[in-house]
Each structure stands twice: as structure tokens, then as C-alpha cells.
């Protein structure tokens, strides 16, 4: 099953970094967040990726083209006439990566539609290129296959950022506490599994996957939710990035399911 990664947006809420590179190329622990996402899927045996690029898409292409340079020790021998290049202890991944320029202003649904020729009419997975989790991909796929509907979305309960006020009367505070997961509703955490029929619900570039297609699928009882109770964190802001970076440096990154 192929994995589509939505990686074409502008990343305006983290513009401190995204003005230089696409959001999925912002680094956590010295590696782009898209690498972390791919490592998780690869751990579960899914090694074929289609990256829906757009904004500064050439940076993503150049990264994978030069993957050996990023991950291996290199000797540049200028004493030889052919200026030979020697790659030591080659570090690679069992990945097949297709990077597709899906347009600068194309919406999420439109990006999926643009890569339909690469899917071979088979079921596929979709995720965003700016978040990490410890979702068990095997369980997610099993859940999708068992219910037999067109689309599965992963639901998550994000941690609250603000304190919660409980009132005894209209104005008197009874308790004040940090917001917990239980105070939040379930939201779209990405990590979709789709039957190829999903593409029939997408008319063109201007369609947001999260709007008309999913709304229609829900109305037809073809949208199911896999509830994930573990770790999930998007990288919308520099605060989010610093939080993830701290976890990685402290060796407490819950999304690092691989060794």
C-alpha cells in the first residue's frame, strides 16, 4: 500500500522557518520532519511514498536526490583525473520515493487527484507532512479493512495549551486546572486509509479533502474514525517545533518507534 504525504503548503504559521524551505523539510534532531514520518511508516513495512509537493518543491527533490550526501561519509578525491567520489558506509532506506509537483495553490484534495496516476487503482494511505505520532499503522490498516468502508480517518485528542476555569457561579471560580485531553474533542489527526473510490469525490484543484469529499463520505456512512489514544503532535508553530526538538534531544520522542 502506497503512502501519500501532503507536503505542498506554504506553512505560513511557522514562517520563521518556512520562508526558507517547505514546512516538511524543517528539521527535528537534524532530520526533516518528513523523514521522521517516513521512518514510522517504514517501520511498519510501508516503504513506497508519493510526496505531493508544491511550495519550494525543488528542495524536497534535491534532498532525496542527494540522500547519500546527507546520510553517509563521503570522500571527494580531487587528485584523480575523474575527481572520483567514494561513498563510505552507505546509509540508505528501503524506500521508493516519488516527488510530484502538485501545484503552488492546489488544495489537499486536488493534490490527491493530481497523483492518481501513480496509485494503480489500489487502496492507499494519506498523511500530512507536518506532524508525528505513535499511531500503530498495522492496527489502523486492519481497522480499515475490517469495516469495509471507503475511508478511515484517525481521530486524536490534542493536549490543551490553556488552563480550564470551572465556575461555581457566573463569576466566582470554583477550580482552575491545566487542560487535559479529556477536555478536548476528537479532531482530525491525519493518518488516513482510503479506497481508490475516494478520488471520485474530488472534482479538481480547488477541493479541500477535509471539506466536501469527507462531508459527503460521512453523509453516506462511508467515513470511519480510528481513535488514537497515544501521542500525536503537529508542528504548526515554532513552539511546536521546539517541543518536538526537546523530546528528540532528551531521547523521549514517542514517535520514534524504529531503532
C-alpha positions in Angstrom: 0.0 0.0 0.0 1.5 3.4 -1.0 1.7 6.3 1.4 0.8 9.8 0.1 2.3 12.7 2.0 0.8 16.1 1.6 3.8 18.4 1.5 2.8 21.4 -0.7 1.5 24.1 1.6 3.1 27.4 2.4 3.5 26.8 6.2 2.6 30.4 7.0 2.1 29.8 10.7 5.8 28.8 11.1 7.1 31.4 8.7 10.3 31.8 10.7 11.4 28.6 9.1 9.1 28.1 6.1 10.3 31.2 4.3 13.5 29.3 3.6 12.2 25.8 2.9 8.9 23.8 2.8 7.4 23.0 6.1 8.0 19.2 5.8 11.7 20.0 5.4 12.0 21.8 8.8 14.3 19.7 10.9 13.8 17.8 14.2 17.0 16.4 15.6 18.9 17.4 12.4 16.5 15.5 10.1 13.5 16.9 8.2 10.1 16.1 9.9 9.1 14.3 6.7 11.9 11.9 7.3 10.5 11.1 10.8 7.1 10.5 9.3 8.5 8.1 6.6 10.6 6.2 9.2 7.4 5.5 11.1 5.6 4.1 8.1 8.7 2.2 7.0 8.9 0.6 10.5 5.5 -1.0 9.8 6.6 -2.3 6.4 5.2 0.5 4.1 8.2 1.7 2.0 6.6 3.4 -1.1 5.9 7.1 -0.8 4.3 9.7 -3.1 5.1 13.2 -1.9 2.6 15.9 -3.1 5.0 18.8 -3.3 4.2 22.4 -4.2 5.8 25.3 -2.4 9.6 25.2 -2.9 9.2 21.6 -4.2 12.7 21.6 -5.7 14.2 21.5 -2.1 12.4 18.2 -1.4 13.5 16.7 -4.8 17.1 17.8 -4.1 17.1 16.3 -0.6 16.2 12.8 -1.9 18.4 13.1 -4.9 21.3 13.8 -2.6 20.2 11.4 0.2 23.7 9.7 0.3 25.3 13.0 0.8 23.1 13.8 3.8 23.5 10.4 5.5 26.9 8.9 4.6 30.6 9.7 4.9 31.9 10.9 1.5 35.5 11.2 0.1 35.9 13.6 -2.8 39.2 12.6 -4.4 40.4 15.6 -6.5 43.9 14.0 -7.0 42.4 11.7 -9.6 41.6 12.8 -13.1 38.0 11.8 -12.8 37.6 13.6 -9.5 36.2 10.4 -8.1 33.6 10.2 -5.3 33.7 7.5 -2.7 30.7 6.8 -0.5 31.6 5.1 2.8 29.3 3.0 5.0 26.3 3.8 2.7 23.3 4.7 4.8 20.1 4.2 2.9 16.4 3.2 3.3 14.3 0.6 1.6 12.2 3.4 0.1 10.8 4.2 -3.3 10.0 7.9 -3.3 8.0 9.7 -6.0 8.0 13.5 -5.6 5.3 15.2 -7.7 4.9 18.9 -8.2 1.1 19.2 -7.5 1.0 23.0 -7.9 1.6 26.0 -5.7 -2.1 26.8 -4.8 -3.7 23.4 -5.1 -5.8 22.3 -2.2 -5.3 19.0 -0.3 -8.0 17.1 -2.3 -6.7 18.5 -5.5 -3.2 17.2 -4.7 -4.5 13.7 -4.2 -6.3 13.9 -7.5 -3.1 15.0 -9.3 -1.2 11.9 -8.1 -4.0 9.4 -9.0 -2.0 8.0 -12.0 0.7 6.8 -9.5 -1.7 4.8 -7.4 -2.6 2.0 -9.8 -6.2 1.9 -8.7 -5.3 0.4 -5.3 -6.1 1.4 -1.7 -3.6 3.9 -0.3 -2.8 5.9 2.8 -2.5 9.6 3.3 -0.9 11.8 5.9 0.2 15.4 6.4 3.9 16.3 6.2 4.0 18.3 9.4 3.1 16.0 12.3 4.3 13.0 14.1 2.7 10.3 16.3 3.0 6.8 17.6 -0.1 5.6 15.7 0.1 1.8 15.2 -0.1 1.7 11.4 -0.8 -2.1 11.3 -3.8 -1.6 13.6 -5.0 1.3 11.6 -4.9 -0.6 8.3 -6.5 -3.6 10.0 -9.3 -1.4 11.3 -9.9 0.0 7.8 -10.0 -3.4 6.1 -12.4 -4.8 8.8 -15.1 -2.1 8.4 -15.1 -2.2 4.6 -16.0 1.5 4.1 -14.3 3.9 1.7 -12.3 6.0 4.1 -10.8 5.9 7.6 -9.6 9.0 9.4 -7.5 8.9 12.6 -9.0 10.8 15.4 -6.8 12.3 18.1 -7.3 14.4 21.3 -4.6 17.1 21.4 -3.2 18.4 24.6 -4.7 21.7 25.7 -2.5 24.8 25.8 -4.6 26.8 28.2 -5.9 26.4 31.7 -9.5 25.5 32.3 -11.8 27.6 34.6 -14.7 25.9 36.3 -17.3 28.3 37.7 -19.2 27.9 40.9 -21.4 30.9 40.0 -21.5 33.2 37.0 -18.2 34.9 38.0 -16.8 33.0 41.0 -14.1 30.5 40.1 -14.5 27.1 41.7 -11.4 25.4 40.3 -8.6 26.3 37.9 -6.7 23.4 36.4 -4.5 22.6 33.4 -6.5 21.5 30.4 -6.4 17.7 29.8 -7.1 15.6 26.8 -10.5 14.8 28.2 -11.4 18.5 27.9 -10.8 18.4 24.1 -13.0 16.9 21.4 -11.7 14.5 18.8 -10.0 16.2 15.9 -8.6 15.1 12.5 -5.1 13.8 13.2 -4.4 12.8 9.6 -3.3 9.2 9.0 -6.0 8.3 6.5 -6.6 5.0 4.8 -8.5 5.2 1.6 -10.1 3.1 -1.0 -9.5 4.4 -4.6 -13.1 5.5 -4.8 -12.2 8.5 -2.6 -10.8 10.1 -5.8 -14.3 10.1 -7.3 -15.3 12.6 -4.6 -12.7 15.2 -5.7 -13.6 17.4 -8.6 -10.3 19.3 -9.0 -7.5 21.5 -7.7 -9.8 23.8 -5.6 -11.2 20.9 -3.4 -10.2 20.6 0.2 -10.1 16.9 1.1 -11.4 17.9 4.6 -14.5 19.7 3.2 -16.8 18.4 0.5 -15.3 14.9 0.0 -15.2 14.0 3.7 -18.5 15.6 4.4 -20.2 13.7 1.6 -18.5 10.4 2.7 -19.8 11.0 6.2 -23.3 11.6 5.0 -23.2 8.3 3.0 -21.8 6.4 6.1 -18.6 5.8 4.2 -16.3 7.6 6.7 -15.0 5.8 9.8 -12.7 7.0 12.6 -9.9 5.1 14.1 -9.4 6.6 17.6 -5.8 7.0 18.6 -5.2 7.5 22.4 -1.5 7.8 22.3 1.0 10.5 21.3 0.2 13.0 18.4 1.7 16.4 17.8 1.5 18.7 14.8 4.2 21.3 14.0 2.2 24.4 13.3 4.4 26.9 15.2 8.0 27.4 16.4 6.7 26.4 19.9 5.6 23.1 18.5 9.0 22.6 16.8 10.9 23.4 19.9 8.8 20.9 21.9 9.5 18.2 19.4 13.2 19.1 19.3 13.4 18.9 23.1 11.8 15.4 23.1 14.2 14.2 20.4 17.3 15.6 22.2 16.2 14.1 25.5 15.6 10.7 23.8 12.0 10.8 24.9 10.4 11.1 21.4 7.3 8.9 21.5 7.1 8.7 17.7 10.5 7.1 17.4 9.2 3.5 17.1 12.1 2.4 15.0 15.7 1.7 16.2 
